[in-house]
Amino acid sequence: MNKKITVTDTILRDAHQSLLATRMRTEDMLPICDKLDRVGYWSLEVWGGATFDACVRFLKEDPWQRLRQLRAALPNTRLQMLLRGQNLLGYRHYSDDVVEAFVARAAEKGVDVFRIFDAMNDVRNLETAIRAVKANGKHAQGTIAYTTSPVHTIEAFVEQARAMAAMGVDSIAIKDMAGLLTPYPTGELVRALKEALPEMDVVIHSHDTAGVAAMCQLKALESGADRIDTAISSMAWGTSHPGTESMVAALRDTPYDTGLDLALLQEIGLYFHAVRKKYHQFESDFTGVDTRVQVNQVPGGMISNLANQLKEQGALNRMNEVLAEIPRVREDLGFPPLVTPTSQIVGTQAFFNVLAGERYKTITNEVKLYLQGGYGKAPGQVNEKLRRQAIGNEELIECRPADLLKPELAKLRKDIGELARSEEDVLTYAMFPETARTFFEEREAGALQPEPLLPIPDGSPPALGGEGVPTEFVIDVHGETYRVDITGVGVKGEGKRHFYLSIDGMPEEVVFEPLNSYVGAADGKRRQASAPGDVSTNMPGNIVDVLVKEGDAVKAGQPLLVAEAMKMETEIQAPVAGTVKALHVARGDRVNPGEVLVEIG
């Protein structure tokens, strides 16, 4: 019996999230939308996941404006987004009124299909989002975050699907974010789901990290799946998804023919082949096929972002150590699926463990909340010794975490005040308070500037910095740390090169002699920690909260500051008891390892 197979393409969301750290700009999406709209996809995934964060944090775009523009440019195609249940697009649970308002606004502005998942597969965290999607007349897709562990079985996944069906979802997605599926277990899971819920469409979403996703999709279709997720070939494979053109060609003239126009898809593929070159600086050595994912379980989107974040921290050489530590942390936390935000929670904690040379010397606030039950019920048994170390005698959260949250939308509106020009701005602020506030302030000042893109290499050795593009260095001189940005202006003469040099934001023009010697001056910097009461951090980050003031008496181990690094927050604690003699930081300050942030005497 022939069965038309439908396709969701991830090119405008998950594909570039998985390969290019979510950096594709709207300006590179809109020119190809007319052709994408003519393909006949069941849907295009265009929003959600990390795109919202990346728009505001790096691209300096309004993500709601992106959605409006894509809706106008794709009038004939369903637009789909990835929604993290009660977490929405952020890294914490939001109150029900925020979830309801966000879903309503996203539906109004153009989202037709909401793929809703919970990082813990705790269906209690899906209930409000599913209800809100249905109330707005849109398609709610209940999602199984697929993973493998001693506690994850086909029976458990089927039970989850039944629970989501009872909540009113319109379809079921198997979300294999890390590429853990192999062909035969895929077939078994799909058959079990179709037997349990025969009227429910089943969608297979699998990253090709282990190199077997296309085989998994074929087995899924043979076992009754209704839809597959693919990516245009120029941004497919590896930690992305099977190529759209390849799957269309493979299924043509079979009972699973998609009916899609291969020639049109190839034109789209050529367009994105050129676009990808523009983002070459975000390419990573960790986005190709790697069967180690079957052990470390790191999802595609996390790999490229983790590599980029490690590079920013000057620790990319420790990636393999972090990958080896991730499964150990995951086991300690009761085997959560590694999908946002648990992938970031586990991955960042693994990085801290590796960087410190001691496991759990520093425990992120998110890990503490997780162990307390703040994200929901862990799939397996957590390490009780670690839990006691992290939360002490604090009471465990055993109800749906959001039941403990009071309505917060009115407070959010008040907090952001006149910087918010619309209700959409309030919701952006809810997702990422510090990042959004900075975005709104820069917008008010007319100073929104996306991060610079490096020139596309022409095959010749790149010049330092490139025309107008700064190269950043962090250097230590006589115990003082300086951030130096050098921008080449392309002026050569008499064996000299002229550059603009910015030392911690103070520009000077310097001339590099043949021996590249130069003299620069800088203003005062924080000194390096040396005394027992000198408080410092062990990794670069931004201060998001200051918990003490000068003159306060503090105990050893008391939290003094909260820093954000790699999107996770950690407390910086007092190394000794005493009195706060001096504070050298404020909210929003950038800090580096070894600097004295607080003095305790």
N, C-alpha and C positions, 0 to 999 in steps of 0.2 A: 504493500500500500504506500503510494507516494505521499509525502508530507512536506509541505513548504517550510523550509528552515529560514528563520529570520535572523537578522544580524544587528548588533549594537556595536558601533565603532567608537573607540576610546581616544581617537587621535587628538581631540581638543581638551582632554583632561588626563586620563591615567597614563597615556603613552608618554607624554612629555614629563609628567611627574616621575615616571619610572626611569627615564633615560637622561633627562636634562634638568633635574632638580626643580621641576614645575615652573620653568622660566619663560615659556613661550608667551609672547605679548599678544594682546588683542589685535594689534595692527597686522600681525602675521596670520591671523585667523580669518578676518573678514574677507580678504580678496578671493579666497577659495570657497566661500560659503555657497555661492550659487551652484557650483558643481557638486558639492557635498549634498545640497538640498535636492538634487536631481537623481541621486543614487537609488533612493528607495529603501534606505535603512529602516529598521523598525524604530530605532532611536539613535541619537548621537549623545554620548556622554560629554557634557560641556562644562560642568560646574561642580562645586563641592570638593571633597577631599582636601588636599593641600592648596588648591588653586586660590581659595579665598585669602588664606594667610599670605601666600606668595605675592598676590596682587598688591596688598596693602604694604607688606614689609619690604619687598624688593623692587617691584615694578612700578610702584606709586600709581596704581590704577584703582579706581573704584570698582570692586567686583560686581556691584549691582549694575553699574553702567555696562560692564562687559555682558552681563546676562541680558539686559535690554537690547544691546546691539546685536547679539547673536540671535535673539528671538526675532528681531526685525529681518535679519539676513537669512534666516532658515524658516520661512513661513510654512513649509510643507512637511517638516520633520519633527517628530517628538524630541523634546530636549529632556535630558536625564541628568540627575545629580546624585552624588553619593553623600548620604547624611548619616552621621554617627549617632543615631538615636538620641538619647538624652544629652549627649555631648555636642550635638549639632555639628559645628565645624571647628570647635575649640578643643581644649584639653581638660575640661572639667564638666561635671553635670550642671545643667541649667535648670532653673525652676520651670514648672509647667507653663507659666504664662509666657516666658521667653520662647520656649519651644513652639507653642501655638502661634505666637506672633511671627516667628521666623518662617515657619512653614507657610502661613497664610501669605506673607509678603513674597516669598519665593514662587509660590503658585501663581500669584497675581502677575508677577513680572516675567513669567515664561517657563517655569519648570513644569513638565508634564508627568514625569516619572521620577519617583523618589526611591532610590535603592537605600533601604534603611538597615543598618546593622548595629550590633553592639560588640565591642571588643571582647567582652567576656562571654558572649552568647547567652547573656542573661536577658530573657525575653521581657522581664519586668521593665527594662530600660528602653524597650521599643514601643511600649503601649501608647504613650502620649503622642509620639510622632506619627504612628500609624493612624490613630484616631484623627489627628489634625489633617493628615493628607486626605483621608476619606471625606472629612467635613468640607474640604475645599474642592471635592470632585476630581481628584487626581489619582493616578495609579500608584499604589503602595506596593513595593516589592520587598517582601521579607527576605532577609539575607542570613545565610549560614556562613560564618567566618570559619572556613575550613582549616583544620590543623590536624596534626597527629600527635598522640601522646598516649600514655597508658589509660587515660580517662576519656578519650574521644573515640567513640564507636559509631558505626552506622546507626545502631538503635538510638543512640543519644541524639544524633542529627535528625533522624526521622521524628523523634518526639518533639524536638525544637520546631520542626516544620509544622507539625500538627498544632502546636501552641500558637504559632504565628497565623496559621490559617483561621484559627478560632478568633483571632483579633481582627480578621477582615482583610488580610493582604490579598492582592490580585495575582501575584506570581511569587515563585520562590527562586532565589539566586544562590548558587554555590559559589562563594567568593574565595577563590584560591589565591590569596594575595601574595604568597611566597613561592608558588610553583611547587607545592608539595604533592599534588595529585600525581598519580601514575595511572596508566590506562585502565587496568583491570579493576582496581578499587573505584575508579570513576564510574565505570559501568555498573558496578554493584550498588553504589550510592544512588545513582540516577534511577535505576530500576526500583529500588526500595522506596524512593520518594514518589515515583509515579504509581506504584501499587498502593501506597498509603493515601495519596491525593491525586487520583486519576484525572480530575478536571482542572488541575492547577498546572499552568505553564512552568517549566523548569528551565532555568538559564544557567549556562556554564561560563564562568569567568575565571580564567586561569592564566597566570603569568608563565612565561617560557623559561624561567630561570634555570631549570634543570634540563631544558632542551626537549621536553616530552609533551608540551601543552597541546600541540596539534593532534598527536595521537590520542590524548585524553579527550579532546573535543570530538574526534571521530567516534570513539567508544561511547561517549555520552549521547551522541545522536543515534547511534545504533541501539542504545538502551532506552530511547524515548525522549531525550531532551528536545526542547522546542526552539532554543535560541542560543547563539554563541556570541561572545565578545571578542572582537578582533581589533587590530590597529593597522592603519595604512602602512604598507611594507617599509617605507623609508623611516618609520619610527616604530618598528615591530621587533619581535624576537628578543632574546636575552631576558632581561628583567621586565620587558614590556610583554606584549601579547602576540599570539600568532598573527601573521600578516593577513590582512583582509583579502588582497588579491590571491594569495596562495590558497586560502581556504575556499574562496569562491571557485577557483580553478579546480581544486581537488574534488569539490562536490558537484561540479557541473555534469549534467547528464546522468545523475544518480538519483535514487529516491529522495535524496536530501538536497537537491539543487536549490540554491538561494535565489536564482533568477536575477542576480545583480549584474550590471553592465561592466564587464572586466576592462574594456577599453577606457571607459570613463574613470574607473578606479585607478588605472595606470597613469592617466593624466594628473590625477590628484596626488599620486605617489611621487611624480616628478616634481610637483610644486613643493611638497614637504621635504624632498631631498635637498632642494636649494635652501629652504628655510632652516633646516637643521644646522647647516654650516654656520649660520649667524650666531648660534649658541654654543660654539665649540668649546668655550671656556668651562662649560658645565658638564662636558663629557667626562666620564669616569672609567677607570680601568675595572670597575666592579659591576658593570652592567651587562656583561656578556653571559654566555651560558656557563654555569658553574654548579655542578652537582653537589657541592658542599651545602647548598641550601637544604638538602634532605637531612642534614644534621643541625645546622645553625638556625634554619627556618626564618631567615631574614627576608622580608618581602621586598619586591622590586622597588617600590617607591621609597622605602626606607634605605635601601642600599645607596642609591644615588645621593639622597639627602645626607645620609650619615657620612659618606665619603666627602661631600662638600663641606660639611660642618667640621669634620676632622681636619680637613685641609686648612680651614679658617683658624683652627686651634693650633696649627703647626704640628699635628700629630698623625698625619696620614700614614706614616710608616708603621703605626701600631694597629692598623685596621685588622690584620689577621689575629692579633691577640684579642681584640674586642669581639670578633666573630666567634672565637673559641670560648669566650666568657659568656656570651649571650645565652646559650642553652643552659648553662649552670644557674644563671640568674632566673631564667624562666622556670626551671624546676623548683627553685626556692620559693617562687611566687605561685606555685600550684598550676603550672602549665597553661597560662593564658595564651590564646591565639595571638600571634604577633601581627597586629593590625592597629592603626592609629586609634587611640593614643597609647595602647599597651606596648606597641613596637617601640615608640619613643621612650616610654617609661623603662622598659627592659634594656633597650640599647644604650640609653644615656647612663643608667646605673652600671651597666657593664663597662662603659668607658671610664667612669669614675673609679671603678674597682681596678682597672688596668693602670690608669694614670697614677693612682695613689700607691700602687704596689701592695695594697692591702685591701682585701674584700670588705666592703661596707664600712670603711673608715668614714666615708661621707655617704649619707643616705639622702636621696632627693626627697623633697616634700611630696612629690607624686607617689613615690614608693611607699612612704609612710601612710598616705591616704589610702592607697591600694590595700595595704596590709590591714588597715582598720576596717575595710569593707566599703570604702567611699566610692568605688567604681562598680560595686555589685559583688555577687558571689563568685569566688574563684572556682574554676572548673575542678581543681584537685586540692589536695592538702598543702597548705603553705608551710614553710619552715618556721616552726613555733619559736625557736630561739631567735631567729631574725625578727619575727614579729614583736617579741618582747623588747628587743634592742631598739626597734624603730618607734614603737608607740607606748612602751612602758605599761602602765595600768589603765590606759584610756579604754573606754567602753567600745566594744565592737559594734559596727553598724550591721544589723541583720535584716532590716526592712529594705524596700526599694529606696536607694539613696536619695532620690529626688523628693520623697515624702518628707524629708527633714528640711527642705528648702522653702523658705517663704517667697511669695511673689516678689520679683526683683526688678521688673521692667520700669516701674515708676522711679525707683532709686537710680537706675542706670540713666534715665532721662535727666534726672536732676544732676547727677555726677558729671555728665559730659556737657550739660548746659548748652549755651549758644554755639559752641563749636559744632554741634550736630545740626545740619541743615534739614534733615529729614528723619523719618522713622527708620529708614534704612541705615542711616549713620548710627543711630542708637544701637541697632542690632550688630553693626560692625564693631562698635565699641564693646558690646557685650562679649563678642568672641575674643577680641585681643585688645584689652584696655590700653596698655602702654603704647603698643604699636599703632593703634587707631588714633590715640590722642596726638601722637607725633605726626601722623598722616594729616589729620585735620588742621593742626597748627601750620604745617608746611603749605597745605592747600590755601589756608587763610592768607598766608604771606605770599602766595604765588610762587612758592619755592619747591614745588614737587619735581623731583628729578629722579628718574629710574637709575638703578645701578648701571654703570657703564658697560657696554659690550666691547670686548676686544676686537680689533680688526681681524677679518678672516685671513688666515695665513696664506701667503702666495707661493709658499715653497722656499722662500729665502729665510735666513735666520731672523727672528723678530728683533726689532730695535727695542731698547729698554723703554718700557712704558708705552711706546707707540704714540702716534699723533694725538695729543689731548687726553690720553688714557693713563691714569696714574698707576705706577707699580708701587705696592706698599711693602715696606720692610719694618720689622720690629727689631731694634738693636739695643744692646746693653753697652754702655760706656762708663767705666769707672763706677759701677754699681747703680747707675741711673738708666732707666729704660725709656726709649724714645720711639714713637711711631713716625716713620719717614715715608712720605709720598713723593715720588720723583716722576715728573712728566716731561718727556722729550719734546722739543719744539722743532726738531729737524734742522737745526742750524749748525753747519759744519764750516770749519775754516782754520787754517794754520795749525792743523793737528789737534784742534780743540772741539768739544761738543758743548753746546749750551743747553741747560735744563732748568726747569723750575723745580725748586726743592721746597717742600712743605714739611716742616718739623712740628708735629702736633698742631697743625692748622695755621702756622705762621709762615707765609710764603716768602721765599727769597730766590733770586736768580743766582745760579752758580755756574762756573765754567769748569768742565772737567779737562784737566791737562792730560797729556799722553799717559801719565802714570796714575790717572784717576784720583789725584789727591785733592782734597778740598777742606775748607774750614767752615763749620757752621756753628751757630749758637742757638740755644733753646732756653725757654723760661724754666723756672723751677719745676721739678717733678717729685712725685712721692718717693721717699727714700725706700731702700730695701729693708725688709724686716731683719732684725738682728737680736733684739731684746726679748725676753720671755713674754712680755705683755704686748708685743707687736702683733696685731691681727692682720693676716693676709689670706689670700685665696690661692688655690692650687691650679686654677685654670682661668683663662680670660672669660669675661662676661660683662653684663650690665647690672648695676644695682637697681633693684625694683622696689626695695623698701629698706628703711633705716629704723630699727626697732628700739634704739637707745639714744640718749642725748648726753652731752658732756656733763659730768658730775654724778651720773648714775652709778650706783653700786651694782656690780654684776658678779655672778657666780661662774666658776669654771664650767664650760659646756653650755652656757646660756646663749641662745641665739641673739646675735647683734645686728646682722644684716641679712637680707635675702637677695641673692644674685640669680640672674637668669643666664644660662648657657645652654646652647643646643636645644632651645625651647623648653627646657625644664628648669625648675627653681630649686635652689639649695640654700640651706641656712649656713651662714658663716658664724661660727661659735667662738666664744671667749676661750682662749687657751689657758688662762689663769683667772683666779678671783681677784677683784680689786675695784678701782674706780675708773670710769672712762675719763681719761685726761684730755684726749683730743679726738675729733672726728675729721677724717680727711676725705670723706665722700658724701655725696648727696644722691637722692633718687635720680636715675638716668645716667649717672656717671659710668664711663667705661673703665674697667679695672683689669690689671694684668697680674700674673703670678708673681709672688714675692713682694709686692708693694705693700707698704704699711697703710692700712685702711682705717684702723682704729688703734689708739694707744691706751693701754690699761696700766695703771700704776698702783 
